[in-house]
Amino acid sequence: MARPRPLLYQVRQVKTPYHGKSWKVTAYIGGKRKQHWFASEREAKTFADDSTAELHADQFLAEYETLLLRRVESGELKSGSHKVIKETFVKLKTEFGDRILSEISSTDIERWLDRMSVGMRTKKRHRAYALKIFNAARKAKVGFFQSSRGRWIQGAKE
């Protein structure tokens, strides 16, 4: 099985430099590999952090959904689970797709959930899946999830 693609930009030092630059920043955006080369680690990390902070919600959701599809293919995740979480992907993309992840606040998420004209059980399900998605963003160090504000969605509100 192939190695999973990173969701966001990764910084690496390579053994064979490219045009005298030995630091590489790599990401898979929209299924295509993007590479940028730098002379120093500091430059590479700055570029990776800045690029990650500007990531739109729909870009991250698309990459995360691709990761889930690979997990279904490998048998780690049941296809029914993916089908259910896909509803949350669609709703998140509709509401926040064009926004930069670092601009989405906990208040925005709570308002989004409050505006849903569905039952409490369905809201809790969407909250739980949103938690899973944004925890993946936090682990990948996206936008505001690096700060203490990234703890906004712990536990379900009654």
Buried (B, 14 or more C-beta within 10 A) or exposed (E): EEEEBEBBBBBEEEEEEEEEBBBBBBBBBEEEEEEBBBEEEEBBBBBBBEBBBEBBBBBBBBBBBBBBBBBBEEEEBEEEEBEEBBEBBEBBBEBBBEEBBBEBEBEBBBEBBEEEEEEEEEBBBBBBBBBBBBBBBBEBBBBBBBEEEBEBBEEEEE
